[in-house]
Amino acid sequence: MKLNKLIPAAFSLAAGTLPAVAGTTAPQKPNVLFIVVDDLRPELGCYGKDYIKSPNIDRIAKDGMVFNRAYCQQAVCSPTRSSLMTGTRPDTTKVWDLVTHFRKALPDVVTLQQNFKNNGYFVQGMGKVFHGSLDDAQSWSVPWGTPKAIKYAIEENRVLDGRQFEYEPDGDAKTAEIKAARDAVGMPSSKMNSRGPAFEGADVPDNTFQDGKVAELAVSTLQELSKKKEPFFLAVGFIKPHLPFVAPKKYWDLYDPATIKLAPNKFRPKDAPDYAILPGGELRNYYGIPEGSIPDDLARQLKHGYYAAVSYTDAQVGMLLDELKRLSLDKNTIVILWGDHGWKLGEHDAWCKHSTCENDANAPLILSVPGMKNAGAHTDALVEFVDVYPTLSELAGLPLPSHLEGTSLKPLLDNPKRPWKTAAFSQYPRSQKGGLMGYSMRTDRYRFTVWVGRTDRSKVDAVELYDHQTDPQENVNIAKDPANAALVKQLMAQWEKGWQGAKPPVVTAKWWQFWKCD
């Protein structure tokens, strides 16, 4: 290839733009379809779990890359979404709960969507993108919106769910939002079992519920966006498989309950602090869920409901992908799908998220870029959700704001096995002992968590250490074993350097490496 032919292509690739279409003079900016799924575990077909029916999410993986070890920065809805959307970590956003908006601490921050909007994109969002009522008007070209829908299809269940509004707030739970924040950190609830049942499988159409309506809205929005001249960034948020596990009956019918396996480690981690993993107060808000350990028959029903809800959301994702292809937008659209955090389904005799453990911090991240050379590949590189902002911006050829605390994953798309971060970092607060924060570091082999005081971070209350080579389920905390004293000291030194000390090595390609003559 001649040099004068190669250089424009190389610069187009570096800028993150797609090649020019015949008859045009400038490369096209890629569109972005940004799909976020609530409470989604990396338990999908494309993650090697063939018992899960997720053919549409698997389609994204076939055309893209699966990040096997992607980690959120705090395993609960608003903190993780605020972190990813701002490209900063919870200690920067100051969002550790479900009631604080990131603009309180970062009034002028440019969000991921806002960066696209500021650089010529039409940006629209629907469904659960930011958490609950904590929307951010500055992030959108037009107001964000979500179609209204019923939570349950069966009238009896709607009546049961209505009981939660009969309770008067008391004590320090002055509002429903504060109560939700208490649930998120495992504080006792004054409204135990006040919601409807934890699962339902009525024989109803998909658009009975919010996610079905969101998918229909997204399809019609894609049709409108296809007519626009400017590139688009469309954010679509699906709420299932969040509790309650409500999905149409046909998705329940995909699974034989007799084949559903229960968590093999129905016990708390040995020698871990008692506050490290809590039983799951969020689940106990639902009708029929007992205190204490969940009986096996009920646990199997809950898992069945969770799997059905995953397949229900997967079908909605399929509607978006089908329309993208029908409109021929797939050739110039980056598709990213991520779950906002992991989720426990009985592991450690616990349910829901709200911890620093692997089940909660590890979440799905799948990225498809048109024409990528490693389509269908997986990478074991340690990546973090704060990396999504710089990645999408670089792929679209946009400038990167200086406030970002993540690293673009674009080099991994070219080489999934290249050296990368030495650790990923997550955290979670606890109210115990006057207030604690667990700062967790996941290295290639270990999970290392240090629990410190919220007001005095020099005070270490407890340390957790799990060896994923011998204990991938994190069942035994080996930090107290004298034989591991040197290892704890080594990991503590690495932990103290934080995320700044774990950045991937910089590999700079010299310009003449691209110079090949024919």
Secondary structure as a PSIPRED ss2 file (coil, helix, strand):
# PSIPRED VFORMAT (PSIPRED V4.0)

   1 M C   1.000  0.000  0.000
   2 K C   1.000  0.000  0.000
   3 L H   0.000  1.000  0.000
   4 N H   0.000  1.000  0.000
   5 K H   0.000  1.000  0.000
   6 L H   0.000  1.000  0.000
   7 I H   0.000  1.000  0.000
   8 P H   0.000  1.000  0.000
   9 A H   0.000  1.000  0.000
  10 A H   0.000  1.000  0.000
  11 F H   0.000  1.000  0.000
  12 S H   0.000  1.000  0.000
  13 L H   0.000  1.000  0.000
  14 A H   0.000  1.000  0.000
  15 A H   0.000  1.000  0.000
  16 G C   1.000  0.000  0.000
  17 T C   1.000  0.000  0.000
  18 L E   0.000  0.000  1.000
  19 P C   1.000  0.000  0.000
  20 A C   1.000  0.000  0.000
  21 V C   1.000  0.000  0.000
  22 A C   1.000  0.000  0.000
  23 G C   1.000  0.000  0.000
  24 T C   1.000  0.000  0.000
  25 T C   1.000  0.000  0.000
  26 A C   1.000  0.000  0.000
  27 P C   1.000  0.000  0.000
  28 Q E   0.000  0.000  1.000
  29 K C   1.000  0.000  0.000
  30 P C   1.000  0.000  0.000
  31 N E   0.000  0.000  1.000
  32 V E   0.000  0.000  1.000
  33 L E   0.000  0.000  1.000
  34 F E   0.000  0.000  1.000
  35 I E   0.000  0.000  1.000
  36 V E   0.000  0.000  1.000
  37 V E   0.000  0.000  1.000
  38 D C   1.000  0.000  0.000
  39 D C   1.000  0.000  0.000
  40 L C   1.000  0.000  0.000
  41 R C   1.000  0.000  0.000
  42 P C   1.000  0.000  0.000
  43 E C   1.000  0.000  0.000
  44 L C   1.000  0.000  0.000
  45 G H   0.000  1.000  0.000
  46 C H   0.000  1.000  0.000
  47 Y H   0.000  1.000  0.000
  48 G C   1.000  0.000  0.000
  49 K C   1.000  0.000  0.000
  50 D C   1.000  0.000  0.000
  51 Y C   1.000  0.000  0.000
  52 I C   1.000  0.000  0.000
  53 K C   1.000  0.000  0.000
  54 S C   1.000  0.000  0.000
  55 P H   0.000  1.000  0.000
  56 N H   0.000  1.000  0.000
  57 I H   0.000  1.000  0.000
  58 D H   0.000  1.000  0.000
  59 R H   0.000  1.000  0.000
  60 I H   0.000  1.000  0.000
  61 A H   0.000  1.000  0.000
  62 K H   0.000  1.000  0.000
  63 D H   0.000  1.000  0.000
  64 G C   1.000  0.000  0.000
  65 M E   0.000  0.000  1.000
  66 V E   0.000  0.000  1.000
  67 F E   0.000  0.000  1.000
  68 N E   0.000  0.000  1.000
  69 R E   0.000  0.000  1.000
  70 A E   0.000  0.000  1.000
  71 Y E   0.000  0.000  1.000
  72 C C   1.000  0.000  0.000
  73 Q C   1.000  0.000  0.000
  74 Q C   1.000  0.000  0.000
  75 A C   1.000  0.000  0.000
  76 V C   1.000  0.000  0.000
  77 C H   0.000  1.000  0.000
  78 S H   0.000  1.000  0.000
  79 P H   0.000  1.000  0.000
  80 T H   0.000  1.000  0.000
  81 R H   0.000  1.000  0.000
  82 S H   0.000  1.000  0.000
  83 S H   0.000  1.000  0.000
  84 L H   0.000  1.000  0.000
  85 M H   0.000  1.000  0.000
  86 T H   0.000  1.000  0.000
  87 G C   1.000  0.000  0.000
  88 T C   1.000  0.000  0.000
  89 R C   1.000  0.000  0.000
  90 P H   0.000  1.000  0.000
  91 D H   0.000  1.000  0.000
  92 T H   0.000  1.000  0.000
  93 T H   0.000  1.000  0.000
  94 K C   1.000  0.000  0.000
  95 V C   1.000  0.000  0.000
  96 W C   1.000  0.000  0.000
  97 D C   1.000  0.000  0.000
  98 L C   1.000  0.000  0.000
  99 V C   1.000  0.000  0.000
 100 T C   1.000  0.000  0.000
 101 H C   1.000  0.000  0.000
 102 F H   0.000  1.000  0.000
 103 R H   0.000  1.000  0.000
 104 K H   0.000  1.000  0.000
 105 A C   1.000  0.000  0.000
 106 L C   1.000  0.000  0.000
 107 P C   1.000  0.000  0.000
 108 D C   1.000  0.000  0.000
 109 V C   1.000  0.000  0.000
 110 V C   1.000  0.000  0.000
 111 T C   1.000  0.000  0.000
 112 L H   0.000  1.000  0.000
 113 Q H   0.000  1.000  0.000
 114 Q H   0.000  1.000  0.000
 115 N H   0.000  1.000  0.000
 116 F H   0.000  1.000  0.000
 117 K H   0.000  1.000  0.000
 118 N C   1.000  0.000  0.000
 119 N C   1.000  0.000  0.000
 120 G C   1.000  0.000  0.000
 121 Y C   1.000  0.000  0.000
 122 F E   0.000  0.000  1.000
 123 V E   0.000  0.000  1.000
 124 Q E   0.000  0.000  1.000
 125 G E   0.000  0.000  1.000
 126 M E   0.000  0.000  1.000
 127 G E   0.000  0.000  1.000
 128 K C   1.000  0.000  0.000
 129 V C   1.000  0.000  0.000
 130 F C   1.000  0.000  0.000
 131 H C   1.000  0.000  0.000
 132 G C   1.000  0.000  0.000
 133 S C   1.000  0.000  0.000
 134 L C   1.000  0.000  0.000
 135 D C   1.000  0.000  0.000
 136 D C   1.000  0.000  0.000
 137 A H   0.000  1.000  0.000
 138 Q H   0.000  1.000  0.000
 139 S H   0.000  1.000  0.000
 140 W C   1.000  0.000  0.000
 141 S C   1.000  0.000  0.000
 142 V C   1.000  0.000  0.000
 143 P C   1.000  0.000  0.000
 144 W C   1.000  0.000  0.000
 145 G E   0.000  0.000  1.000
 146 T C   1.000  0.000  0.000
 147 P C   1.000  0.000  0.000
 148 K C   1.000  0.000  0.000
 149 A C   1.000  0.000  0.000
 150 I C   1.000  0.000  0.000
 151 K C   1.000  0.000  0.000
 152 Y C   1.000  0.000  0.000
 153 A C   1.000  0.000  0.000
 154 I C   1.000  0.000  0.000
 155 E H   0.000  1.000  0.000
 156 E H   0.000  1.000  0.000
 157 N H   0.000  1.000  0.000
 158 R H   0.000  1.000  0.000
 159 V H   0.000  1.000  0.000
 160 L H   0.000  1.000  0.000
 161 D H   0.000  1.000  0.000
 162 G H   0.000  1.000  0.000
 163 R H   0.000  1.000  0.000
 164 Q H   0.000  1.000  0.000
 165 F H   0.000  1.000  0.000
 166 E H   0.000  1.000  0.000
 167 Y C   1.000  0.000  0.000
 168 E C   1.000  0.000  0.000
 169 P C   1.000  0.000  0.000
 170 D C   1.000  0.000  0.000
 171 G C   1.000  0.000  0.000
 172 D C   1.000  0.000  0.000
 173 A C   1.000  0.000  0.000
 174 K C   1.000  0.000  0.000
 175 T C   1.000  0.000  0.000
 176 A H   0.000  1.000  0.000
 177 E H   0.000  1.000  0.000
 178 I H   0.000  1.000  0.000
 179 K H   0.000  1.000  0.000
 180 A H   0.000  1.000  0.000
 181 A H   0.000  1.000  0.000
 182 R H   0.000  1.000  0.000
 183 D H   0.000  1.000  0.000
 184 A H   0.000  1.000  0.000
 185 V C   1.000  0.000  0.000
 186 G C   1.000  0.000  0.000
 187 M C   1.000  0.000  0.000
 188 P C   1.000  0.000  0.000
 189 S C   1.000  0.000  0.000
 190 S C   1.000  0.000  0.000
 191 K C   1.000  0.000  0.000
 192 M C   1.000  0.000  0.000
 193 N C   1.000  0.000  0.000
 194 S C   1.000  0.000  0.000
 195 R E   0.000  0.000  1.000
 196 G E   0.000  0.000  1.000
 197 P E   0.000  0.000  1.000
 198 A C   1.000  0.000  0.000
 199 F E   0.000  0.000  1.000
 200 E E   0.000  0.000  1.000
 201 G C   1.000  0.000  0.000
 202 A C   1.000  0.000  0.000
 203 D C   1.000  0.000  0.000
 204 V C   1.000  0.000  0.000
 205 P C   1.000  0.000  0.000
 206 D H   0.000  1.000  0.000
 207 N H   0.000  1.000  0.000
 208 T H   0.000  1.000  0.000
 209 F C   1.000  0.000  0.000
 210 Q H   0.000  1.000  0.000
 211 D H   0.000  1.000  0.000
 212 G H   0.000  1.000  0.000
 213 K H   0.000  1.000  0.000
 214 V H   0.000  1.000  0.000
 215 A H   0.000  1.000  0.000
 216 E H   0.000  1.000  0.000
 217 L H   0.000  1.000  0.000
 218 A H   0.000  1.000  0.000
 219 V H   0.000  1.000  0.000
 220 S H   0.000  1.000  0.000
 221 T H   0.000  1.000  0.000
 222 L H   0.000  1.000  0.000
 223 Q H   0.000  1.000  0.000
 224 E H   0.000  1.000  0.000
 225 L H   0.000  1.000  0.000
 226 S C   1.000  0.000  0.000
 227 K C   1.000  0.000  0.000
 228 K C   1.000  0.000  0.000
 229 K C   1.000  0.000  0.000
 230 E C   1.000  0.000  0.000
 231 P C   1.000  0.000  0.000
 232 F E   0.000  0.000  1.000
 233 F E   0.000  0.000  1.000
 234 L E   0.000  0.000  1.000
 235 A E   0.000  0.000  1.000
 236 V E   0.000  0.000  1.000
 237 G E   0.000  0.000  1.000
 238 F E   0.000  0.000  1.000
 239 I C   1.000  0.000  0.000
 240 K C   1.000  0.000  0.000
 241 P C   1.000  0.000  0.000
 242 H C   1.000  0.000  0.000
 243 L C   1.000  0.000  0.000
 244 P C   1.000  0.000  0.000
 245 F E   0.000  0.000  1.000
 246 V E   0.000  0.000  1.000
 247 A C   1.000  0.000  0.000
 248 P C   1.000  0.000  0.000
 249 K H   0.000  1.000  0.000
 250 K H   0.000  1.000  0.000
 251 Y H   0.000  1.000  0.000
 252 W H   0.000  1.000  0.000
 253 D C   1.000  0.000  0.000
 254 L C   1.000  0.000  0.000
 255 Y C   1.000  0.000  0.000
 256 D C   1.000  0.000  0.000
 257 P H   0.000  1.000  0.000
 258 A H   0.000  1.000  0.000
 259 T H   0.000  1.000  0.000
 260 I C   1.000  0.000  0.000
 261 K C   1.000  0.000  0.000
 262 L C   1.000  0.000  0.000
 263 A C   1.000  0.000  0.000
 264 P C   1.000  0.000  0.000
 265 N C   1.000  0.000  0.000
 266 K C   1.000  0.000  0.000
 267 F C   1.000  0.000  0.000
 268 R C   1.000  0.000  0.000
 269 P C   1.000  0.000  0.000
 270 K E   0.000  0.000  1.000
 271 D C   1.000  0.000  0.000
 272 A C   1.000  0.000  0.000
 273 P C   1.000  0.000  0.000
 274 D C   1.000  0.000  0.000
 275 Y C   1.000  0.000  0.000
 276 A C   1.000  0.000  0.000
 277 I C   1.000  0.000  0.000
 278 L C   1.000  0.000  0.000
 279 P C   1.000  0.000  0.000
 280 G C   1.000  0.000  0.000
 281 G C   1.000  0.000  0.000
 282 E C   1.000  0.000  0.000
 283 L H   0.000  1.000  0.000
 284 R H   0.000  1.000  0.000
 285 N H   0.000  1.000  0.000
 286 Y E   0.000  0.000  1.000
 287 Y E   0.000  0.000  1.000
 288 G C   1.000  0.000  0.000
 289 I C   1.000  0.000  0.000
 290 P C   1.000  0.000  0.000
 291 E C   1.000  0.000  0.000
 292 G C   1.000  0.000  0.000
 293 S C   1.000  0.000  0.000
 294 I C   1.000  0.000  0.000
 295 P C   1.000  0.000  0.000
 296 D H   0.000  1.000  0.000
 297 D H   0.000  1.000  0.000
 298 L H   0.000  1.000  0.000
 299 A H   0.000  1.000  0.000
 300 R H   0.000  1.000  0.000
 301 Q H   0.000  1.000  0.000
 302 L H   0.000  1.000  0.000
 303 K H   0.000  1.000  0.000
 304 H H   0.000  1.000  0.000
 305 G H   0.000  1.000  0.000
 306 Y H   0.000  1.000  0.000
 307 Y H   0.000  1.000  0.000
 308 A H   0.000  1.000  0.000
 309 A H   0.000  1.000  0.000
 310 V H   0.000  1.000  0.000
 311 S H   0.000  1.000  0.000
 312 Y H   0.000  1.000  0.000
 313 T H   0.000  1.000  0.000
 314 D H   0.000  1.000  0.000
 315 A H   0.000  1.000  0.000
 316 Q H   0.000  1.000  0.000
 317 V H   0.000  1.000  0.000
 318 G H   0.000  1.000  0.000
 319 M H   0.000  1.000  0.000
 320 L H   0.000  1.000  0.000
 321 L H   0.000  1.000  0.000
 322 D H   0.000  1.000  0.000
 323 E H   0.000  1.000  0.000
 324 L H   0.000  1.000  0.000
 325 K H   0.000  1.000  0.000
 326 R H   0.000  1.000  0.000
 327 L C   1.000  0.000  0.000
 328 S C   1.000  0.000  0.000
 329 L C   1.000  0.000  0.000
 330 D H   0.000  1.000  0.000
 331 K H   0.000  1.000  0.000
 332 N H   0.000  1.000  0.000
 333 T E   0.000  0.000  1.000
 334 I E   0.000  0.000  1.000
 335 V E   0.000  0.000  1.000
 336 I E   0.000  0.000  1.000
 337 L E   0.000  0.000  1.000
 338 W E   0.000  0.000  1.000
 339 G E   0.000  0.000  1.000
 340 D C   1.000  0.000  0.000
 341 H C   1.000  0.000  0.000
 342 G C   1.000  0.000  0.000
 343 W C   1.000  0.000  0.000
 344 K E   0.000  0.000  1.000
 345 L E   0.000  0.000  1.000
 346 G C   1.000  0.000  0.000
 347 E H   0.000  1.000  0.000
 348 H H   0.000  1.000  0.000
 349 D H   0.000  1.000  0.000
 350 A C   1.000  0.000  0.000
 351 W E   0.000  0.000  1.000
 352 C E   0.000  0.000  1.000
 353 K C   1.000  0.000  0.000
 354 H C   1.000  0.000  0.000
 355 S C   1.000  0.000  0.000
 356 T C   1.000  0.000  0.000
 357 C C   1.000  0.000  0.000
 358 E H   0.000  1.000  0.000
 359 N H   0.000  1.000  0.000
 360 D H   0.000  1.000  0.000
 361 A H   0.000  1.000  0.000
 362 N E   0.000  0.000  1.000
 363 A C   1.000  0.000  0.000
 364 P C   1.000  0.000  0.000
 365 L E   0.000  0.000  1.000
 366 I E   0.000  0.000  1.000
 367 L E   0.000  0.000  1.000
 368 S E   0.000  0.000  1.000
 369 V C   1.000  0.000  0.000
 370 P C   1.000  0.000  0.000
 371 G C   1.000  0.000  0.000
 372 M C   1.000  0.000  0.000
 373 K C   1.000  0.000  0.000
 374 N C   1.000  0.000  0.000
 375 A C   1.000  0.000  0.000
 376 G C   1.000  0.000  0.000
 377 A E   0.000  0.000  1.000
 378 H E   0.000  0.000  1.000
 379 T E   0.000  0.000  1.000
 380 D E   0.000  0.000  1.000
 381 A E   0.000  0.000  1.000
 382 L E   0.000  0.000  1.000
 383 V E   0.000  0.000  1.000
 384 E E   0.000  0.000  1.000
 385 F H   0.000  1.000  0.000
 386 V H   0.000  1.000  0.000
 387 D H   0.000  1.000  0.000
 388 V H   0.000  1.000  0.000
 389 Y H   0.000  1.000  0.000
 390 P H   0.000  1.000  0.000
 391 T H   0.000  1.000  0.000
 392 L H   0.000  1.000  0.000
 393 S H   0.000  1.000  0.000
 394 E H   0.000  1.000  0.000
 395 L H   0.000  1.000  0.000
 396 A C   1.000  0.000  0.000
 397 G C   1.000  0.000  0.000
 398 L C   1.000  0.000  0.000
 399 P C   1.000  0.000  0.000
 400 L C   1.000  0.000  0.000
 401 P C   1.000  0.000  0.000
 402 S C   1.000  0.000  0.000
 403 H C   1.000  0.000  0.000
 404 L C   1.000  0.000  0.000
 405 E C   1.000  0.000  0.000
 406 G C   1.000  0.000  0.000
 407 T C   1.000  0.000  0.000
 408 S C   1.000  0.000  0.000
 409 L C   1.000  0.000  0.000
 410 K H   0.000  1.000  0.000
 411 P H   0.000  1.000  0.000
 412 L H   0.000  1.000  0.000
 413 L H   0.000  1.000  0.000
 414 D H   0.000  1.000  0.000
 415 N C   1.000  0.000  0.000
 416 P C   1.000  0.000  0.000
 417 K C   1.000  0.000  0.000
 418 R C   1.000  0.000  0.000
 419 P C   1.000  0.000  0.000
 420 W C   1.000  0.000  0.000
 421 K C   1.000  0.000  0.000
 422 T C   1.000  0.000  0.000
 423 A C   1.000  0.000  0.000
 424 A E   0.000  0.000  1.000
 425 F E   0.000  0.000  1.000
 426 S E   0.000  0.000  1.000
 427 Q E   0.000  0.000  1.000
 428 Y E   0.000  0.000  1.000
 429 P E   0.000  0.000  1.000
 430 R E   0.000  0.000  1.000
 431 S C   1.000  0.000  0.000
 432 Q H   0.000  1.000  0.000
 433 K H   0.000  1.000  0.000
 434 G H   0.000  1.000  0.000
 435 G C   1.000  0.000  0.000
 436 L E   0.000  0.000  1.000
 437 M E   0.000  0.000  1.000
 438 G E   0.000  0.000  1.000
 439 Y E   0.000  0.000  1.000
 440 S E   0.000  0.000  1.000
 441 M E   0.000  0.000  1.000
 442 R E   0.000  0.000  1.000
 443 T C   1.000  0.000  0.000
 444 D C   1.000  0.000  0.000
 445 R C   1.000  0.000  0.000
 446 Y E   0.000  0.000  1.000
 447 R E   0.000  0.000  1.000
 448 F E   0.000  0.000  1.000
 449 T E   0.000  0.000  1.000
 450 V E   0.000  0.000  1.000
 451 W E   0.000  0.000  1.000
 452 V E   0.000  0.000  1.000
 453 G E   0.000  0.000  1.000
 454 R C   1.000  0.000  0.000
 455 T C   1.000  0.000  0.000
 456 D C   1.000  0.000  0.000
 457 R C   1.000  0.000  0.000
 458 S C   1.000  0.000  0.000
 459 K C   1.000  0.000  0.000
 460 V E   0.000  0.000  1.000
 461 D E   0.000  0.000  1.000
 462 A E   0.000  0.000  1.000
 463 V E   0.000  0.000  1.000
 464 E E   0.000  0.000  1.000
 465 L E   0.000  0.000  1.000
 466 Y E   0.000  0.000  1.000
 467 D E   0.000  0.000  1.000
 468 H C   1.000  0.000  0.000
 469 Q C   1.000  0.000  0.000
 470 T C   1.000  0.000  0.000
 471 D C   1.000  0.000  0.000
 472 P C   1.000  0.000  0.000
 473 Q C   1.000  0.000  0.000
 474 E C   1.000  0.000  0.000
 475 N C   1.000  0.000  0.000
 476 V E   0.000  0.000  1.000
 477 N C   1.000  0.000  0.000
 478 I C   1.000  0.000  0.000
 479 A C   1.000  0.000  0.000
 480 K C   1.000  0.000  0.000
 481 D C   1.000  0.000  0.000
 482 P H   0.000  1.000  0.000
 483 A H   0.000  1.000  0.000
 484 N H   0.000  1.000  0.000
 485 A H   0.000  1.000  0.000
 486 A H   0.000  1.000  0.000
 487 L H   0.000  1.000  0.000
 488 V H   0.000  1.000  0.000
 489 K H   0.000  1.000  0.000
 490 Q H   0.000  1.000  0.000
 491 L H   0.000  1.000  0.000
 492 M H   0.000  1.000  0.000
 493 A H   0.000  1.000  0.000
 494 Q H   0.000  1.000  0.000
 495 W H   0.000  1.000  0.000
 496 E H   0.000  1.000  0.000
 497 K H   0.000  1.000  0.000
 498 G C   1.000  0.000  0.000
 499 W H   0.000  1.000  0.000
 500 Q H   0.000  1.000  0.000
 501 G H   0.000  1.000  0.000
 502 A H   0.000  1.000  0.000
 503 K C   1.000  0.000  0.000
 504 P C   1.000  0.000  0.000
 505 P C   1.000  0.000  0.000
 506 V C   1.000  0.000  0.000
 507 V C   1.000  0.000  0.000
 508 T C   1.000  0.000  0.000
 509 A C   1.000  0.000  0.000
 510 K C   1.000  0.000  0.000
 511 W H   0.000  1.000  0.000
 512 W H   0.000  1.000  0.000
 513 Q H   0.000  1.000  0.000
 514 F H   0.000  1.000  0.000
 515 W C   1.000  0.000  0.000
 516 K C   1.000  0.000  0.000
 517 C C   1.000  0.000  0.000
 518 D C   1.000  0.000  0.000
